[in-house]
Each structure stands twice: as C-alpha cells, then as structure tokens.
Amino acid sequence: MATDVMRAFTRDEFKDAKAVAEVVLLAPILKKNESHELLRVLYIGIKHPGPLNSPQVDGLAQLIQGVDPAYLRADDLIKVLELFSNRLMDTHRQTAQYMYQLAMAVSTVLDAMVDTKVVGLDREKLHEPLSSYLNELKKKSDPFLVYQAAYAHQALLCVPDNETTGQAAMRRIWKVLQGVSGIVSATKGLDLNKFIEGLVNIQKGFGGPSKVVVAAKSTYDRMNTLVERSQSLMDSLKEGFSFQKKRDWYSALRGADVLIQQGELATFKQLVCKVPCRYDPAFQWGLCQRLGEMAANPKWDEVTRQSAIEFLGEIYRNDEAWGRHGSVKQWILNILMQLSSSSGGSQGMWVAYPIAELKKH
C-alpha cells in the first residue's frame, strides 16, 4: 500500500497539501529507496522557482523527522539545509509566517544532522551565512520567530563546519556533545540520571550556565526579576536566548524529544523537571512548544492530550518551581488560545477552562 501511495504521489503533477500530508505519514514505514525518492521529489518541488511551496516545505521537514535515521544521507541533509537556508534568507519580502515556517524547517534538518553526526558544513557558503542570518532574526519583533531562530542557531552550533574537522578539535566537540547525539539517536529507553549528568558536562563544556539560569538558581527573588523589572516580552526573550554560545537547553530539549517519540511520558516529565536548565526561558519556550504540539496531535490519546494542557497550566501558575518569566507566560496563553480556537468538542472545553483560570493569576 505504501508503495502504491508513493507511486501515485510521484506521478501526480499537482501535489496539494492533502496529498503531501498523506504521503509523509508513511515516513516511518518507507523502505530506504522509497524514502530517498520521496525526499528527491519534495526537494525538486521546493527548489522550483516561484512562490514558496509551503505544503512541500512542511512535508520534507516531516519526512526527515519521521524516516528511519539510518536512511538519512549526509549529502542529502546538506542539500536540503542549503535549500531551506537559501529560501529563508530570500524571504525579506515574505510574511513572518513563511519565515517562521522555514526557520522551523531549518531546525528540523539541523536536528537530524546532530543526530546522525554530520560534519564539515562549508563554512563560507553555508555555516557562516546561516549563522549570521539567524543572528539577525533576533532583531525581529515577532517573539515566535526570535525563539525559533535561537533554537536553529543552537542546533547549528552543534554541527561542525569544515574548518573544525581536525582530529583534536573533533574529539573536543564530540566529548562536549556526548549528551546530545548519542542519546538522541538511541532506540531504547533513555537513562534519566545519566542524561542529566551529561547535561551537566555539556553545561561545563559550554562555559557554564547562562546568566538567566544562574540567577534563577540563586534565589527565588532573582527568578522574578524578568517580571518585576517590567521588561517587555521581547526584552525578556533577548536576555534569555543566547546566539553566541552553546547552551544545554538545546540538548535537554532533544532528550525530551526522544522520550516523546518513544511514548515515555512519565520519564519525560521527570526529565524536564530535573534538568539543570529548567529555569532558562529558552528551555521553557521549547518545552511549552512541545506540550502544545502534543495537545494538538490526534495521534495521542485523550488523557495524554489533556495532561499536556494541564502541564502548561502548571508551568504558568507555579512560579516557585518554574520562575516568573513573562515571555513564557505569554507564550503559554498564546498556545492555549490557539488550541482553543482550533479545537472542538471535549478538547475545546479542556482548553477554555485553563485559559479562564490562568487569566485570574
């Protein structure tokens, strides 16, 4: 059946959003040659000159995320990253929505590169231009785009360019990254204690925790400074998101992704409540994004989706456990309002109730 769907999709000249969504759902069960062919077809569709083919961008990103990692070839990932990056850097006349979509797609490809240990990106043609552009996105007024650019930049920092591939340099890099790719690519259960120890090593290797995390750990009063100083949403974000140094929050989020993919939700909650970067607003933004995706995804059962919404409410309310980051609280409200507007039936009721309660705080 998967082969038949693939053939039909390849023959069809008009590949609309529905057709793309149907074929990429097959990613986990595609054979190696089928995954390569589908990647090729979607790549050509996006590379074609003209307006951005939004469904195929999402489709290619979902294919890379869902296919067996062993089928992903370094050359293919680099080609796709170049394509997405060029499209992103050419979107100065496009809407913020397109830029956000492409930043998400770039993040997905970079995540896959970290997982499969791709090295040697061309520094002059790809690594440095993309790094500079993502850094420029930090100046944008859209907080969601700023966060996604920060996430993509953290992932990019974990993919060495062709000027850092010497044996000694690589040994240092992979030692620091031992908590990222080795665990993220695992197919068995994640050892929570060892993973957290790895994050501590990463934190040391990256020059210690960010100022926001240090402040959060020192005293509860310091955790409240982002709100008490009446900083704007964007000021909070730009203080908390680092573009210049590697941070452990990226590795922690990748570990959380593994647990979500494996359905280890109890361990997922233990992880996110224990990681040393749990007070970092960048980590909390990523955590809330994942909880929102779980709540919106019909593949999860009703109890799991409701639990994701309740966890968002817990992060919003429990300042002692999570700090009082104004940007995170606004992000949670935005996620819940989006879920409420796009949901019907019982889920709409789940979401409406937390929004009403949270607005009282």
Disulfide bonds with the S-S distance in Angstrom:
none
